């Protein structure tokens, strides 16, 4: 059905046009990654493709990992609250157990 499980969809017609317009850039980046198999071009493809899709969802107030849900604007990353994970990974006993050499663990972020 039109609109998928959300019935009315999540994006405006203008946002759909933007996403459709950006798709060839994403596909081109993926093709360059596959052709070169260079880590840098593959990272660029991942960023270019993911950022466009995630921004489309979050700009409409939706969670890009589950479009049925609104994005938790109080969360610091990815529409989720990762404080308990930060606390666990940054606990000195956890870092010792994992053999971690970092001073502080953070969620990966492309920003």
Beta strands, then each sheet from edge to edge (+ up, - down):
strand 1: 62-63
strand 2: 66-70
sheet 1: 1+ 2-
end
